[in-house]
Amino acid sequence: MATGANEGEGSRTAARAYNKGVEAFEKTGQVEKKAREAADALDGPEAEQLRKAEAEGKRHSHGEDPALKPGAAQVRSKA
């Protein structure tokens, strides 16, 4: 982990830790199973709670990243 230095937005240490966790999960072979469980949850008894949580998360969002839309031009900062 970081040595206490503030890396600011876009922390490389956090990104590496996240990516390592994703890779470890992929290697468990449970991706498809967990995806099915998540889809089933949307039709189950917790569906309303999940939709409320999604709506709350979206309330705090700054919107979709335009670069993720199909055909969107990649915008690069001049930093």
Secondary structure, 3 states (H helix, E strand, C coil): CCCCCCCCCCCHHHHHHHHHHHHHHHHCCCHHHHHHHHHHHCCCCCHHHHHHHHHHHHHCCCCCCHHHCCCCCCCCCCC
